[in-house]
Amino acid sequence: MDAYEEELATERAMKDRFMAGHAESPFVAERVPGFQGLRYFPFAPAFRVAAHLERVESPREAWLRTNRDGQAEVRYLGDLCFKLEGRELRLRVYHAGAGVGTSVFVPFRDATSGTDSYGPGRYLTLELTADDRYDLDFNRAFNPYCAYTDAYECGFPPAENDLPVEVRAGEKVWSSERNPASPSSAVRALLRPVRPGAPRPRRAAAPKRPRPRRTAAPRRRAVTAAGRSRRAR
């Protein structure tokens, strides 16, 4: 195992510890039973590729459909351009608003969605660079929190971010029983009458790449419309 694979294995182990025991984990906060570690495709170097961002002339508002048939407001920055399996591909890049700094996210679906990976889609996160060039690593693709429990609301990828290839890298589906075939089927499954007084679903906090560090006691979090969280002041 080389240094990069060790780094990836460490990140995944840290994320499992977070999911298993942290108060802000969806498994802990919503008492989701049966957590025994997240599931991943084997490490695949071919799915770590160079990419560049072709920015739009001016960032503009965009809306992503959510699993509650709502709309998450984001800002569309441009298209991430890269080559995968010999094909020239593009993915739209979004900024989630105030509080996330230079962090952007890339929601996507691929030919494994609805079978080996979560049907409505997965996420990647990146830090904006000065030259708009990126190390695009699908081994770090992760599920939104609504993949684990219906208590969270999260934005789905637009049709433009459906990749015509199998991305057999990153996080797999959590459970075959929680794997809608598409964003639309996920919405239909949750469009049911809400009982008076029932709590509204939370917006999912997109997990950041785990880093070895000591964490402070959890504080109350405010959440942006895109599903990424920020500290409440």
N, C-alpha and C positions, 0 to 999 in steps of 0.2 A: 504494500500500500504506500503510495507516494504522499508527499506533504499535503497536496490538495485533497486527496481522498480522506486523509486523516482529519483535515479541517472540516470537511463536509460531515464526516461521521460524528465529530464532536458537536457540531451545530445540531444535528438530529437528536443526539442524546440529550442535549440541553433542552431542546424543544419538548421532548418526551417528559422530562422532569417538570417543566412548566405546565404542560397539559395535565399531568397526573396530580399535581399538588398545589398549584398557585390559585389564589382566590379569584383571579381574573381569567382563569382557564374556562372555556365553555363547558368542559366536562365537570369541573368543580362547581362553577356558579350555577349551572342548571342541573346538576346531579345526574349527569348522563352516565349510566352504568357500563361496565365492560371495557374500560380503557386498559389496553395492554401494549400501548405503543402505536404510533402512526405507521402506516404502511407505505413503502416506497418501491419504485422500480429500481433495478440494479443501477449502480453508477454507470453512466454512459458518456464517455468523453466526446463522442460525436455530436452531442446535444449541447455543447458549450462552444459558442461561435462568436465571431466578431460581428458587430453591428454598428450602424451609424443612424443618428436621428435626423430626418429631414423635417425641419420645423415648418409649421404654417407661418404665414407672414405675421399674423397676430393671434395669440391664443384665444380661443373662443369657448363659450359655454357649450356644454354637451350634457346629455342626460342618459344614464344607464338604467335600464329596467331592473327592478328588484324582484325578489321572490314573493313579495307581498303585492305585486303589481303596482308598486309605486315607482318613483323616479329618483335616482341619486344624482344630484347636480355635481358635475366635475368640469374641469377645463381641459380641452383637447389641445395638446401641444404640437403634435406632428406624428409622423410615422417612423417606426423603427425598421430599418431595412437590413436584411441579412440573407444568407444563403444556407439552406438546410436540405440535405439529401439531394443536392444538385439543383435545387429550385430556388429562384429569387422570390422571397416572401416579405411581407410587411405586416406590422402590428401597430395599431393606434396606441399612443401613449397619453396618459391622463395625469393631471395633478388634482389632488383631492381638496385643495383649498388651504385657508389659513391654518397654521399650526403644524404643518408637516415639512416646512422648510423646502429643501431641494429634492426631497424624496418624491418619486413618481411611481405609478403602478401601471401594469400591463395585464389586463384580463384577457384570457384567450381560451379557445376550445380547439380540439384537434380530433383526429380520427379515433383516438382511444376514449373520447368523452362518451359517457353513458355505458361503457363496458368496464375497462380497467381503471379509468379515472372518472372523477366526479362529472356527471353529465352536463350540468349548467356551466362548468368552466373552472379554471384555476387562475391564480395570480402569479405575477412576478413583480418584484420591486427593484428600483434602481435609484442611484443618486445621480442627479444631473452633473455632467462634466463640462468643462470649459470648451472642449473641442467636439462635443456631441458624439464621441466614439465610446463604445461600450463592450464589455465582456458579457454577452447574453448567455446566461447559464440556466437551461431548463432543468438541470438537476436540482435547482433551488425552487422550482415551481411548487406552490402550496395551495391548499384548499381554503376557501372562505369559511367562516364559522358556521354558516348555514348548512354546510356539508355534514355537520355533527349533530345539530339540534335546530328545531324550528323556532327557537326562542330568539334567533338573530335574523336581521334583515341585511341583505348584501346585494351589491350591484353585479349584474351579469355582463359578460362581454357582448359588444355589438356584433352584428353579422360580419362586419369587416374584419373581425379578429378571429374568425374561424379558419384554422390552418388545414390545408388539404393533405396533411401528412400525419403519421402516427408519431406523437411525441412520447416515446417510452422512456421517460425520465421524470424525476421529481416525485411528488406525492401521489399515491394511488387513492382510489375511493376508500372511504372509511368503512363503509358497510354496503353490501349488495342490496340490503333492504332500504338504504337511504341513497339511492342512486337514480334520480329521474333522468330520463333519456336526453332532455334538453331544457333550456331555460323555460320554455312555454309549459312543459309538463310539470316543472317544479312550481310554477305560478298556479296552475290549475289545481294542484294538490293542496295548496294552502288557501285558495279562495273559498272560504267557508264563513258562515256567519260567526261574528265574534260575540261572545257572551257579554252582557252588560257588566261593567266593572272588571272585565278581564284585563290583565296587564298587556300593554302594547309590546310588540317585539322589539328587542334591542337591535341597534345597528352593530354589525360585526366590526371589531377592531382587527384590521389586517395585521397578522403577526409580523414583527420585524425579524430580520435575520438575527438569531441569538448570538450573543458574544459573551465570552467569559468575563464576568464582572460581578461585583457584589451589588445586589439590588436593595433599594430602600423599601420601607413598608409601603404597600399599595395605597394609592390615593384615588379619590373619586376621579373618573375620567369623563370628559365631554367628547362626543363623537361627531365627526364630520359627515356630510351627506354621502360621501363616497364609500363610507364603511371603514375609513381609517380613523384611528383614535388620536386624540391629543389631550394633554393634561389640562384639567380645568383649573382656572385661576381662582 
